[in-house]
């Protein structure tokens, strides 16, 4: 992290000895925020800097880490090179403690949490929808930019224009991209379970296929859990909700370095 921050300062043309904190102490500030969830007021006091300076250092570090996160094409190429027969797509809600924002269908005459832009009816809380692609053992390979929590997983994935086309390129006779029924609209690129309908119950063979699909896809939950349990900063996010995507990408980079693994 110190190396990334030093490179970022060189890129910005920051002159030496012009910062209250060196890049090593800035890295410590970032790690305390990510790993321990230490509040910015405490970090500012511990480093004898103002709150605004602490926020500036934090956002600078988040951006530097997020810029080092793997892109989707690179993550899929690495998965193919590692010999993975499939990857798994799953959405996760990263909670936020920010105030509500009226959604596009919110009424202006009263406050309606159900129409809130960041309100997830499924989880009954505010948060941002982040799509995570994982290896067969559940190791997270890529995280998407954030979408408002009110959006369905299929809509959130389709909002990222490169996601479905790249997953379609990854899919062939020997490679698959697995997803749950929440991604039913992306079947051209994703392998989803067989959906039961009211007029056509599933056959024994179809139920067996669904059971096998669920068993293979189950480790994907480990990827979301690794990110959320390793970094208290994601439980919940206390910054602007639109920063959730960058924070999650930064957490992915830290997770890869902590375990010395990328694929």
C-alpha positions in Angstrom: 0.0 0.0 0.0 2.9 2.4 0.8 4.2 1.8 -2.7 0.8 2.5 -4.3 0.5 5.7 -2.3 4.1 6.8 -3.2 3.3 6.2 -6.9 0.1 8.2 -6.6 1.9 11.1 -5.1 4.5 11.0 -7.9 1.7 11.0 -10.4 0.2 14.0 -8.8 3.5 15.8 -8.6 3.3 16.2 -4.9 6.5 17.8 -3.6 8.4 16.2 -0.8 7.8 17.1 2.8 4.6 19.0 1.9 2.2 16.5 3.5 1.2 16.2 7.1 1.6 12.4 6.8 4.2 10.4 4.8 2.9 7.7 2.6 3.7 5.0 5.2 1.6 6.7 7.9 -1.1 7.3 5.4 -1.1 3.6 4.6 -1.4 2.8 8.3 -4.4 5.2 8.5 -6.0 3.4 5.6 -5.4 0.0 7.0 -6.9 1.0 10.4 -10.0 2.2 8.6 -10.4 -0.9 6.4 -9.5 -3.6 8.9 -10.7 -2.2 12.2 -13.4 0.2 11.1 -11.7 3.1 13.1 -13.7 6.3 12.7 -12.2 9.2 10.9 -12.4 11.5 13.9 -10.3 9.0 15.9 -7.8 8.6 13.0 -7.5 12.4 12.7 -6.9 12.8 16.4 -4.3 10.0 16.5 -2.4 11.6 13.6 -2.8 15.3 14.8 -4.5 16.3 11.5 -7.9 17.8 10.8 -10.9 15.7 9.9 -10.9 17.2 6.4 -7.3 16.2 5.8 -8.1 12.7 7.1 -11.0 12.3 4.7 -8.8 13.6 1.8 -6.0 11.0 2.7 -8.7 8.3 3.0 -10.3 9.0 -0.4 -6.9 9.3 -2.1 -5.9 5.9 -0.7 -9.2 4.3 -1.7 -8.8 5.6 -5.3 -5.2 4.4 -5.5 -6.1 0.9 -4.3 -9.3 0.7 -6.5 -7.2 1.6 -9.6 -5.0 -1.5 -8.9 -8.1 -3.8 -8.9 -8.3 -6.3 -11.8 -10.6 -5.5 -14.7 -13.3 -8.0 -15.7 -11.5 -9.1 -18.9 -8.2 -9.6 -17.0 -9.9 -11.5 -14.2 -11.6 -13.9 -16.7 -8.4 -14.4 -18.7 -6.6 -15.2 -15.4 -9.4 -17.7 -14.5 -9.0 -19.4 -17.8 -5.2 -19.6 -17.4 -5.7 -21.1 -14.0 -7.8 -23.8 -15.5 -11.1 -23.0 -13.8 -14.0 -24.7 -15.5 -16.5 -22.1 -14.4 -16.9 -18.8 -12.6 -19.9 -17.7 -10.5 -21.7 -14.4 -10.6 -23.5 -13.2 -7.5 -24.7 -9.9 -6.2 -24.3 -8.7 -2.7 -25.7 -5.8 -0.8 -23.1 -3.6 1.0 -25.0 -1.8 3.7 -24.6 1.9 4.2 -25.7 4.2 7.1 -26.2 7.3 4.9 -29.5 9.2 4.7 -32.1 8.1 2.2 -32.3 9.6 -1.3 -35.6 9.8 -3.2 -35.8 7.3 -6.0 -37.2 7.9 -9.5 -40.6 6.8 -8.4 -40.6 8.5 -5.0 -43.5 10.7 -4.1 -42.6 14.3 -3.2 -45.4 14.8 -0.7 -44.1 12.4 1.9 -41.1 10.2 2.8 -41.4 6.7 1.5 -38.6 4.4 2.4 -39.8 1.8 -0.2 -39.2 4.3 -3.0 -35.7 5.2 -1.7 -32.9 5.0 -4.2 -30.7 3.0 -1.9 -33.4 1.0 -0.1 -33.3 -2.8 -0.7 -36.7 -4.3 -0.2 -35.2 -7.8 -0.1 -32.8 -7.0 2.8 -35.0 -4.2 4.4 -32.1 -1.8 4.7 -30.1 0.8 2.8 -27.2 -0.4 0.7 -25.5 -0.6 -2.6 -25.7 -3.5 -5.0 -22.2 -4.9 -6.0 -21.8 -7.8 -8.4 -19.0 -10.2 -7.5 -17.4 -12.8 -9.8 -15.7 -15.7 -8.0 -13.6 -18.7 -8.8 -15.0 -22.3 -8.2 -13.8 -22.3 -4.6 -15.5 -18.9 -3.9 -12.4 -16.7 -4.2 -13.4 -13.3 -5.4 -11.9 -12.3 -8.7 -13.7 -9.1 -9.7 -16.1 -6.6 -8.2 -18.3 -4.2 -10.1 -19.0 -0.6 -9.6 -21.9 0.0 -7.2 -25.6 0.3 -8.2 -28.4 1.5 -5.9 -29.7 -1.1 -3.6 -33.2 -1.0 -5.0 -32.0 -2.5 -8.3 -32.5 -6.2 -9.1 -29.3 -8.2 -9.7 -30.0 -8.6 -13.4 -30.5 -4.9 -13.9 -27.4 -4.1 -11.8 -25.3 -6.5 -14.0 -26.7 -5.2 -17.3 -25.9 -1.7 -16.2 -22.2 -2.5 -16.6 -22.0 -2.7 -20.4 -19.0 -4.9 -20.6 -20.2 -7.6 -18.1 -22.5 -9.8 -20.1 -20.6 -9.6 -23.4 -17.3 -10.6 -21.7 -19.1 -13.4 -19.8 -20.5 -14.5 -23.1 -17.0 -14.7 -24.6 -15.8 -16.7 -21.6 -18.6 -19.2 -22.0 -18.0 -22.2 -24.3 -18.2 -26.0 -24.2 -15.6 -26.2 -21.4 -16.3 -23.0 -19.5 -19.5 -21.7 -17.9 -20.6 -18.7 -15.9 -23.1 -19.8 -13.2 -25.8 -17.7 -11.6 -29.0 -18.1 -9.7 -32.5 -17.4 -10.9 -32.0 -13.7 -10.1 -30.2 -13.5 -13.4 -32.8 -15.2 -15.5 -32.7 -12.4 -18.0 -29.0 -13.0 -18.8 -29.3 -16.7 -19.9 -27.6 -15.9 -23.2 -24.3 -15.5 -21.2 -25.1 -17.2 -17.9 -26.1 -20.7 -16.8 -29.1 -20.5 -14.5 -31.3 -23.1 -12.9 -34.4 -24.4 -14.6 -37.4 -22.3 -13.5 -40.5 -23.9 -12.3 -43.8 -22.7 -13.7 -47.3 -23.1 -12.4 -48.5 -25.1 -15.4 -45.4 -27.3 -15.8 -43.8 -28.7 -12.7 -40.2 -29.8 -12.8 -39.3 -33.3 -13.8 -37.0 -35.5 -11.8 -34.2 -34.9 -14.2 -34.7 -31.1 -14.0 -34.7 -31.2 -10.2 -31.5 -33.1 -10.3 -29.9 -30.5 -12.7 -31.0 -27.8 -10.3 -29.5 -29.6 -7.3 -26.2 -30.1 -9.1 -26.2 -26.4 -10.2 -26.9 -25.3 -6.6 -24.1 -27.5 -5.2 -21.5 -26.2 -7.7 -22.6 -22.6 -7.2 -22.8 -22.7 -3.4 -19.1 -21.7 -2.7 -19.8 -18.4 -4.4 -21.2 -17.1 -1.1 -17.7 -17.4 0.3 -16.5 -14.6 -1.9 -19.0 -12.1 -0.5 -18.3 -13.3 3.0 -14.6 -12.9 2.6 -14.9 -9.3 1.6 -17.4 -8.4 4.3 -15.9 -10.3 7.2 -12.3 -9.3 6.5 -12.9 -5.5 6.4 -15.0 -3.8 9.0 -15.2 -0.8 6.7 -17.8 -2.7 4.7 -20.1 -3.3 7.8 -21.6 -0.8 7.0 -20.0 1.8 4.7 -20.1 5.2 6.4 -19.0 7.3 3.3 -21.1 8.4 0.3 -23.1 5.5 -1.1 -21.6 6.0 -4.6 -18.2 5.3 -3.1 -19.2 1.7 -2.2 -17.9 0.4 -5.6 -14.4 1.9 -5.1 -14.3 0.8 -1.5 -15.2 -2.8 -2.4 -12.6 -2.8 -5.3 -9.9 -1.5 -2.8 -10.9 -4.2 -0.3 -10.5 -6.8 -3.1 -6.9 -5.6 -3.8 -6.1 -5.7 -0.1 -7.6 -9.2 0.2 -5.5 -10.5 -2.7 -2.3 -9.1 -1.1 -3.2 -10.4 2.4 -3.6 -14.0 1.0 -1.0 -13.6 -1.8 -3.5 -14.8 -4.3 -5.3 -13.4 -7.3 -7.0 -16.4 -9.0 
